[in-house]
């Protein structure tokens, strides 16, 4: 039996059925998957710890080097 993956849209992606979003799912203990909604066949796998590190880094960079 194939297990259905439950993807969750990022809260920063806006509402509705927009295709401009990042989706996440907890695949099994210790693994998080990410994908771009407009390219759902491409998935990245990581650990919760590495994802948290990436998010902290992005937040730090956005404060010190905001987009123009």
C-alpha positions in Angstrom: 0.0 0.0 0.0 1.3 3.5 -0.9 1.3 6.1 1.7 -0.2 9.5 0.7 2.1 12.5 1.5 0.4 15.3 3.4 1.9 18.6 2.2 1.5 21.8 4.2 1.7 25.2 2.5 4.0 27.7 4.1 2.2 30.4 6.0 4.4 33.0 4.1 3.0 31.8 0.7 -0.2 33.8 0.8 -3.7 32.4 0.7 -5.8 30.6 -1.8 -4.7 28.2 -4.5 -1.7 30.3 -5.7 1.1 28.3 -7.2 3.7 30.6 -5.7 4.4 28.7 -2.5 6.7 26.4 -0.7 5.2 23.2 0.7 6.6 21.0 3.5 5.8 17.6 4.9 7.2 15.4 7.7 7.9 12.2 5.8 8.9 10.0 8.7 10.7 10.7 12.0 13.8 12.8 11.3 13.0 13.8 7.7 11.3 16.9 6.3 10.6 17.3 2.6 10.2 20.6 0.8 8.9 21.4 -2.7 7.9 24.3 -4.8 4.2 24.1 -5.6 4.7 24.9 -9.3 7.3 22.1 -9.6 5.9 19.4 -7.3 7.9 16.5 -8.8 11.1 18.1 -7.5 11.5 17.4 -3.7 14.3 18.2 -1.3 14.8 16.1 1.8 16.5 17.3 5.0 16.4 17.0 8.7 14.4 19.3 11.0 17.7 20.6 12.5 19.1 21.6 9.1 15.9 23.2 8.0 15.8 25.2 11.3 19.4 26.3 10.6 18.5 27.4 7.1 15.4 29.4 8.3 17.5 31.1 11.0 20.2 32.0 8.4 17.6 33.4 6.0 16.0 35.5 8.7 19.3 36.9 9.8 20.3 37.8 6.2 17.0 39.5 5.5 17.5 41.8 8.5 21.1 42.6 7.6 20.6 42.7 3.8 17.0 43.4 2.9 15.8 42.9 -0.6 15.6 46.1 -2.6 
